[in-house]
Amino acid sequence: MRYVIGLDMGSGSIRAGAFGLDGRVAAMAARPSVSATPDPARPDHIVWPHAAVWEAAAAVLREACAALPAGSDILGVAVATLGMDGLPVGHDGAPLYDFIAWTDGRCKPHFDAWARDFGEERQFLATGTPARSFSTLFRLQWMADHHPEIMARTRKWVLMGDFINFRLCGELATDLSMAACTLLYDPAAGRWHEGIAAAAGVDTRLMCTPRPAGTVLGRVTAAAAAATGLPAGTPVILGGHDYLCGALPVGGHRPGTVVNVGGTWDIIQATLPAFSLPEAAVGTGWTIEPHVAPGLFSAFGAAIGGAVTAWFRRAFAPDLDDAAFAALATRAAAAGASGGVLFLPHLAGATGPVVDPDAAGAFIGLRPGHGRAELLAAVFEGLNLQTREILASATAFGLAPEQLVFVGGSSRNPGLVQAKADALGLPVEVPDVAETTALGAALLAALGAGAFAGIDEAVDAMRPATSRTLPDPGRAGHCADRLALFRAGFTALRNVHAALARAGAA
């Protein structure tokens, strides 16, 4: 009757899972993440309303806690969260603005100026993190330029998971993996990078203190207990970057294991024993940041993934309910028949291994006979080919994976898993627990609560069983041909997409 709770603050949904110390799910609750565009005149200004964020988090925690047997002992709670989105908090603890979402476009001019004046290579070599237009640093600069009155009242800039922890226990801190998301953290030195902060005009005193994941931050207050259903006094333990929490329960902290975390973003993650920045990794979009596992570091390459499928559904299948769209996705993935259509999935630009913010999505080869089933099959294929490109660039770290562990919601579709194995030419292992991000946060809660002696013992105890899918050797030639076309299509459209980006900005 002892449980730990993991809270997953994602772009698509907010989920709370209660797990036993054997990793089994005891309760799960979810609410959709809700974004807003407060100014109709500025549709590119997109926020997560802080009140809605807290209300959804509190609601799923209440639901998960209520589903546990009477008399259950909740050992601790930890939060996994998306990377860069934060807000200013005043000296009285009140939020002064909403979370600027990663989909928001307002900070692109600050990103462009930073890339020009400071330099992307210099940024990567200083911190291991490439600059992105939605990086925390540029939110801070935008706020200072447009709302100096808010910055004058700001005590701390607080990332989303740290905001939830603050509401739970009243303490402000961040874990090392989240600190790295800001562009302002030096993983080699283990502190905020004063040189970058000075160049950016940011006072590092605004940043929360970085501490290792698994650290006990505080205890649930009486007010938070009333809102969430968590017992007052429950330990609140630092979680971390959501993809790392998702990779942790399947052994993603062990060097040699390569994990594909499939969610809003499609992420390839591998663990490094030390912080290192190979020259070959410069400009590839890879990030090296502290792991949530103590003393280790993570290398990850990422591109927009599940958000593309969500876009397709909104654009091409708004009439289908969840069950009907799932059936369409299953048929499209199993058939793998795009009818010759090729899809470039760069709806958020190309983020690796070729970094090109002007790159855009495209269907190539459309014919009158193509319908949404063929287009969806092309979307799945394009996402898998994009993953293959990112995985191929992992040679910069000396990685030559022999298999892949695939976690996330899309891993529930056997057709998608088979298509991924075929496209990558690798065996794919899938855990039998869908919510590995919440499980990873719960695992860190168990570790911080002292339920296990160390990270390996915790992972071995809570690791889910997996199934294995082998690539179809008969499709190797076809996949190689499609990869060549994917690369050719990307190259052919680069100038077109750059011109369109310039025209759109004019």
N, C-alpha and C positions, 0 to 999 in steps of 0.2 A: 504493500500500500504506500510505497514511497515513489514520488514522481518528481520530474523536473519539467519545466515549461520553456519552450523556445518560441519566440515571437519573430515572425518573418515580415519585415516592412518592405514590400516589393512595389514595383511600378504598376503591376496589374492587380495585385490583391494584397491584403494584410491578413496574415494567418497566425493563429496560435495553436500550438500542439503540446499536449501533455504526454509524456513518455515515461515508461518504466525504466529502471536502470538496466534492463535487458534490451532497450531500444524499441520495444513494442509500443505502438500508438494506443494510448488510452482514451484520448479525446482530441478532436480537431475542429476548429471553427475558422470561418473565413468571411471577409467582407471585401467588396471591390475598393480599390484605391480611387479616390475621387480628385480629379484635377479641375481647375477653373481658369477662365480668362476674364479677370475682373473688369478690364477696360475693353469694351467692344471696338474701340478705335485702334487697339493694339492687339490683334489676335495672336501675335507672336509672343505675347507676355502670358506665360502659363505658370500657374502656381499650384501647390498642394496647400489648401487652407489648413492652417495649423490646428484649428478647432476640430475640423473633420478628421485629421490624422489622429489626434488623441482620442476622439470619440470612437473611431473604428478600432483602434488598438485596445481601448478599454472594453469595448463590446465583445471582441473575440476572446479576450482574457476571461471575461465574466462567463461566456458560454463554455469555454474549455474547463474552467474551474467547476462550474455547476454540473458538468457531466461526470466528474470523478466521484467515486464512492464516498459516502460519508465517512469522516474520520481520516481521510487521506492526508499524508504528510508531504507537503510541497517543499522540496529541499532548496529550490532556487529558481530564478527566472533570468533569462538572458535574451538579448535582442540581436538579430541579424538584420542588416539594412543595406539599401542601395547606397552608392558611393558618395556623391558629391553634394547632395542637396541639403542646404542648411538655412538657418535664419538667425537674426540678431535677437538676443535676450537682454532686457534691461536690468538695471541694478536691483529692481524689485522682483526679478524672476519672470516677468511677463514678456511674452513674445512681442516684438515691435514690428514684425512684417511676416508675411507668409513665406513658406518654403518656395524658392524659385526652382521650378522643375527642370530636370535635365533636358526636356523637350523644348524648353524656352529658348528663344533666339536672341534675347536682348544683349547678351554679352559677347556676341561675335566680334564687334569692333575692338573690344579689349583683347580678345584672343589674337586677332590679326596684328594689333600693335605689339603685343608681347612676342609673337613669333618673329616679327620683323626686327624689333629692337633688342630683345634678349636672346632669342634664337632657340629653336626647338632642340637642336643637338645639345646645346649648353644646358637646357632645362633637364633633359634626360640624363645626362652625365652627372648632374648635381644631385638628382633625387631618385632616378630610376623610373620616373613617371613622365610620359609624354604629355604635353599640354593638349587639352581638348577645350572646345569652345564653352563647354558646360562645367569646366573645372571650378572648384570653390574659389580659387584666387580671383577669378574674373567676376564672380558674384560680389566679392568684397570690394573690388575696384568700382563696379557699377554702382553699388550702394553708396560708396563714398562720393562719387561724382553726382549722383542724382538725388540722394537723400542724406546730405551731410548732417542734417538735424537728427536723423535716426542714429547715425554712427556716433554722434556726440553723446547719445544716451545709452549706447551699447556696452554691456558688461562683457559678454562673450558671444562669439559666433558659434552656433551649436548645430552639429549635424543631426540628421533625423533620428537615428538610434539613440544618440546622446540626449536629445530632447525627451524621448520617451523615458529613458532612465531617470532624467531629471524630474519628470512628473511622477515617477514611481517612488523615488527615494530622496529627492532634493539635493543630490550631489551632481556636480558637473565634471566630466572627464571624457576622454575618448580613447579608443584602443589604437594600437600602432598601425593596424591595417587601414583604419579609417583616417588616421592622421595623414597617411601617405596619399590619400585621395585629394588632398587640398592643394597639391603642388608646392607646399611650404615646409614639408617634413624631410629631414635628412636621415634616411634609414641607417647609413653607415655610422653616423655619430649618435643616433638615437635621440635627436632633439629637433626643435624647429630650426629651419635654415635661415639664420639672420641675414645672410647676404641676399638671398632671393627676396625675403620680406622687405628689405630696405629698397631693393630695385623696384619692387612692386608698390611701395608706399603703404605697406601693411604693418601694423603694430602686432607683434606676435603675442602680446599680452591679451589680445582678443581671442586667442585660440585656447581651447580646453587642454588641460594637462594630458599628455599621452601616457597610457599605461597598458601593460600586456593584457590581451584577451584572457578571460578566466579569472581576472582579479575581482574580488568582492568590492563593489562600489559603495553600497549602503544597504538599507533595509526598507521594505515597503512601509510607507507612512500610513497613518490611520485614514487620511483623506484618499490616498490612492487605493487602499484596501476597499473602501466603500465604493469606489468607482469601478474597480476591476474584479472584485471577488477574490483576489489574492489575500491570504491571511496577513494581517499587519505583522511586520517583523521578518517577512520572507526575504532572504538575501537576494539582492539585485546584483547580478554578475555581468561584467563586460563581455559582450559578444564580439561581433566584428563584421567585416565586409561580407555581404550575403553569399557571394559565389564561393568564398573560402569556407564558410559554414556549411554550404551545400556539398562541398568536396570532402569535408572532414570525416563524416561517418563511413565513407567507403575507402578510407585509407589514403585520401588525397594528400595527407601530410608526409607520406613516405616517399623519399626520392625514388624515382623510377616509375611511379604511378602517374598516369596522365588521365585527367578527368575532363569530360566535356559537360559543362553545366548549361543546360538548355532552358532558358527562360526568356524574359524580354530581350536580353542580350545573350548571344551564343558565345560561350567562353571556353577556351582551352587553357587548362591550368596544370602546371607541374611544379614540384617543390624542389628548392635549391637548399643545400646545407649552409650556404653563406651568401652574403650580399655581393654580387658581382655584376658587372656591366660589360658584357662582351661587345667589342666594336661592331661585330656583325649584327647586333640587335638594334643599333642606332637607325632610326627612321623606319622601323618595321611595325611600329604600333605596340610592340610588346611592353609590358609594365613589370617591374620587379619591385615588390613591396613586402613588408613584414607579413608573415603568416599569422593566423590565429593560433597555430601550434607553437609553443614556446621555442624561441631561439632559431626558428627556421624562416625561410623566405619563399615567396611565391612568384613564379613567372607566369604571366597570363597574357594571351592575345584574345581580343574580343571584337565582335561585330554584332550589329543589331540582328536579332533572330526572331523570337516569338512575336515581337512587335510588328514584324512584317506580315506574319500570318494574321494577326489581329487587324492590321490595315486591310488585308485582302478581304477579310470577312465583312468589314464595314463597307468596303467599296463594291464588292461583287456578290455578297451573299447576305444582305441585311434581312432578307425574308426568312432565313433559316434559324430555327431555335438551336439551342446547344446540342441536342441529340442529333438533329438533322445535319448540322455542320460537322459534328464528329464523324457521322457516317460518311459524309462527302470526303472528309480528310482521310479516313481509312481507305476508301476506294481509290482516291488519287495516289496515296502513298504506296498502296499495294500494287496498283497497276504500273506506276512509274511511267505512264504514257503521256508525255506532254505534247504529242503530235508534232514534234519538231520545234516547239516553242522553246526559246532560251530566255531565262530571267536573270537579270542582274539585281541583287537584293540591297543595293547601297542607298536605302532611303534616308539614312543619316550620314551619308558620305562613306567613303572607304576608309576603314580604320586599321587595316593591316591585311597582308604584309606590305602592300602599297598604301601609303597614307595620302588620301586626297579628299579634303573636305568638300570639294565641288562635285565629286562623283554623285550620281543619282541612280535611282532604280529605273529599270527598263525591261519591257517585254520585246524580244526580237524574234522576227519570223512569224508574225501573226497572219492567219488566213481566215477566210469566212467560216470555215468549219470548226474553228476553235471555240470552245465554250469554257465555262468556269472550271469544269473538272480538269481540262487540259492545262488551263492557266494555273490552277492550284498545284497540279503535279509539277509544273515548271518552277513554281515558287519553292516547293520542297527541294527540288533538285538544285536550284540556285543557292539555297541556304547550305546544303551539304557541300557543294563545290567551294563555297566561301570558307567553310570550316576546313576543308582539305587544304586550301591555300594557306590558312593560318597555321595549321598543323605542320605543313611542309617547312615553314620558316622557323620552326622550333629547333632546327639544326644549329641555329645561332647559339643555343645553350648546350649543344652536344646531345640533344634528345633524339632518340630514334625509337619511338614507341612501337611495341609489338602488339599492343591491344589498347582499347580505350574503355574507360568506365563512363557511362552516359547517365546523367541524373537530370531531373527536372520534369515538368509536366509532359513535354512531348515524348519522353521516354516511355509513356504508357501506350503509345501507338505502335504495335508490332510492325506494321508496314513501314513506318518512319524509321524504326530501328534497323530493319533489314536494308532499307534504302541507304541509310548512313553507313552501315558496314560495307555495302557494295561501293559507295562513292569513295570511301576512305581506304578501302582495301585492307581493313583491319577487323579482327574480332571485336565485338562490342558487348560489354557486360552491363546489365541493368539491375539495380537493386529493386527488391520487392516493396520498398517504401517510396511513395511518390514525393513526400514532403521532406527531402533530405536537408533543406536549408533550415527549417524549423528544428529538425532532429539535431543538426550540427550545433545550433544555438543551445538546445537543451543539453547536449553533451558538454559544452563549455560550462553550463550552469552546474552540471553534476561535478565537473572537475573543480570548479571554484568552491562548491559546497563541501568538498572533501570526501565525496563518495568513492573516488578512485585515487590511487597513489600517483598516477601520471597519465599522460595523454595516450600512450599506447594501450595501457590497461583499459582506459575508458573506451577507446575505439574498438578494441577486441570484444568488450562486453556488449556494446550497443550497436555494432555493425550489422546491417541487415544482410540477409541472404541475397544472392544475385543469380540471374540467368544469363546465358551466353548465346550470342547470335554470330554466326560465321558469315563472311562475305561469300557471295556466289561467284566462283571463279569464272563462270561463263559470261559474267558482265564486266570483267576487268577491261577488256578492249573498248567496250562501249563507253564506260566511264572515263577512260583516258581520252577518247575522242571528244566527249562532251566537255572535259576540262580544258582541252585545247581551244574549243570554240568559246568557252567562258572567258578565257584569257584574251582571245582575239576580240571579242565583243567589248570587253572592258577597255582595251587599248583604243579600239576604233572610235569609241564614244567619248573619250576623255576631253578632247577639244570641244566637242559639241556641248557637253555638260558644263565645262568651264565658261563657255560663251553664254549659256543659259543662266548660269549663276550670276555673271556680270550684269546681264540684262535685268534679272530680277532684283538686283541690288540698286539699279539705277533709279 
